[in-house]
Amino acid sequence: MTPKSLELDILIKMMANETTVASLIDEYKVLAIIIMGYYLLINIICFLYMRADKIRAQNGEWRIPEAQLWLFSLIGGALGGFIAMIFYWHKIRNSKFVAGFLGLTILHLYLLYYFNVFSKLMTMYNKSMFA
């Protein structure tokens, strides 16, 4: 759902008098918290998977399949994977991993910005600080 269609949905609900503005704002704040919670969790998981793969590579053990690392990065964990790549110096020589994880990180952050997830969370944070 694009921000424009979201605004239209809000207007339709308000005109139909189905809900109040305050309850709509609260619903979208909860959604922003859920999205950021998911994003944080998937990035931690991807970071830990990259770390585990590095340790296994150093010990000569069975490695985590690249497809799994790509899957976690595609579903939102690219930032955590990219940080792990730099932190553990893992898969840095593999240019498709560096470019892919960096590109997906930029895409994911852009999508969070586009859907105003950051601004919704900052609005909640600022209001709770001064309440």
HELIX and SHEET records of a PDB file:
HELIX    1   1 PRO A    3  MET A   15  1                                  13    
HELIX    2   2 VAL A   21  ASN A   59  1                                  39    
HELIX    3   3 GLU A   66  PHE A   72  1                                   7    
HELIX    4   4 SER A   73  GLY A   77  3                                   5    
HELIX    5   5 ALA A   78  TYR A   88  1                                  11    
HELIX    6   6 SER A   95  TYR A  114  1                                  20    
HELIX    7   7 VAL A  117  MET A  129  1                                  13    
END                                                                             
